């Protein structure tokens, strides 16, 4: 079956940015760009007004969907939220932290409608946990293109290990398989 998980994990730690994975030749890469390599501190609210911080995801593999609550990104973020958070055959295990961080500053004309919709649909048990970046200051740290949706995967130490940028273009099944393989490997790390 190729490299053992332990050897693969060591390769990821050693080379970090581009390593060939064991499972179905999964490519773990960070695309070019000025991505910060740590999730870092945050203090964001959910649609019900409760505050959440990085302490809630400490020592967990964490998947973060960064997006914008507008008409262009709504279907894409909903698709990936459902795939990774709700569909039984593709959802991430509950041991993986799963966040959707909405850059409210980019909502424009749809801001009030988006906030209202989030409040109506939100429950504290939601997967992903929806967090609102009201002024966009947290999202800006991640060098995201305007009006986009991207998935970042962090290891248990909060280190960025993968970024999925072509969510509307790539084969969805292949992207889900790659995300699952990466998270399984990261969960096995100490």
N, C-alpha and C positions, 0 to 999 in steps of 0.2 A: 504494500500500500504506500510505499514511499517513506518520506521522513516521518519520524515519530513526532508526536505533539510537543514533547519536551525540546527536541532539536529545533523544530519549527519555531517554538516560542523564543528560544535563544537567538535564532536568526532574526526574528522580528526585533528583539531588543537590540541586537548588534547593528543591524542595518536600517531598521526603522522605516524608511520611506518607501522601499520597493523590494518586496520579497515574494517569491513564488510559494504559495500555500500548498499544503498537502491535498486537501479535499478538492478534487476536480480541477486542479491547477488554478485555484482562486488567486487573483492578483491583488495584493494589498498595497495600495499606493495613496500618496497624498498628491493631488494635482498641483501644478505650479500655481503659485499664489502666495500671498502674505498671510497665511493662516497662523494664528497663535497656536502653539503646540500644547497648551494646557487649557482646560475648561475654565479654570479660574473662579474667582468669587463672584457670586451674584446674589441679588436680593430682589426677587421678582414676585408679583402677585398673580394668583389664579383668578379666574373670572368671578369667584365669590368674594374676593378681597383678601384671602389668606395669603400671608407672606411665605415664600419658600426660598431656601438658600442651598448652596452647594453642599452643606453638611448632610442633606437628605440623600445625596447620591454618593457620598464618600465610600470608598472601598467597594464600589459596585461598577461593573461594566455599565456604561451609559450610552444610550443612543439618543441623539438630539436632532429633531427636525427643526431647522431654522426656516421660517417662512414669513409671509406677509398676508394679512387678512384682507385680500381683495379678490375680485372676480377672476383675475388671471391665474392666481395661485390656489384658490380655494379647492378646486377639484383635485389638483395634484397632491396637496397636503392631506386631503380627506382620503384619497386612495392609499397613500403610504401610511397614514395613521391606522386605517382599517387593516391593511396587510400585516403590519408589524405589531398592532395592538389588539386586534379583535378576531381576525379570521383564524379558526382553529388550526388549519394546516400550515399557516405561515407566521403566526404570532410568536413574538419573543417570549421566553420564559419570564415569570414574575420576578426572578432574581436579577433580571437586567432592568436597570432604571430606564425609563422611556419618557422623554420630554418633547413637547412641541412648544417652541419659543416663538411667539408672534411679535414681529416688529410693528407695533401699533402706529409708530410715526409715519409709516409708509401707506397707511390705510386710506389717506386722503378723504375724498367725499364719502366713502363707505365706512368711516370710522365708527359712527354711532350705531349703524346697522350691524357691523361686525361685532362690536362689543355686546350689543343686545343678544345677538345670536349665540355668542359664546356663553353668556350668562344662562340662557335658557337650556342649552345642551349640556352644560358642565355638571359633573358630579365629582366629589372628592376622590372617588375610586377610578376616575377616567384614566384610560390608557390610550394614548399618552396623556401625561399630566400637562395640561395647557397652562403656560406661563406667559404673562404679558409684559413685554418690554415697552413701556408706555412712550418713552422718548427716543427709543432706538439706540441708546448709548451702549447697552450691552451687546447688541447685535453688530454694531459698527466695528467692534473689536475683531470680528471674525472675517473681515474683508469680503463680505458677501456682495455679489452683484445686486443692484437694485431690482426689486420685483422678482425675486427668485425663491426657490425652495431647494434646500440641500440637506443631506443627512450626514452628520458627524458621528463617529464612533470613538468613544474614549475607553481606555483601560481602567483598571481599578485604582490606579494612581492619578487619574484625571488627565492622562497624556493622550493627545489626539493620535489615533492609529489609522483611521480611514475617513475619507470624504467621498460621498456619492453625489455627483453634480449633475448627471444627465438622467434624471429620474423620469422625464417624459420621453426620452429618446431610446434608452437601452431596453433590451429585453427584460421585462419585469421579473420573470421567473429566474433569470440569471442573476439579477441584482439582489433579489430576495435570498437566493442560495448563497451568494457571496457574503451578504450581511450576516446570515445565520452561521456560516462557517467561521467568519471573523469573530463573532461574539462567542461562539463555542470555544475557540482557541483562547480568547482573552479571559473567559471565565475559568479556564483550567490553569491559568497563570497564578502564581502566588502573590 
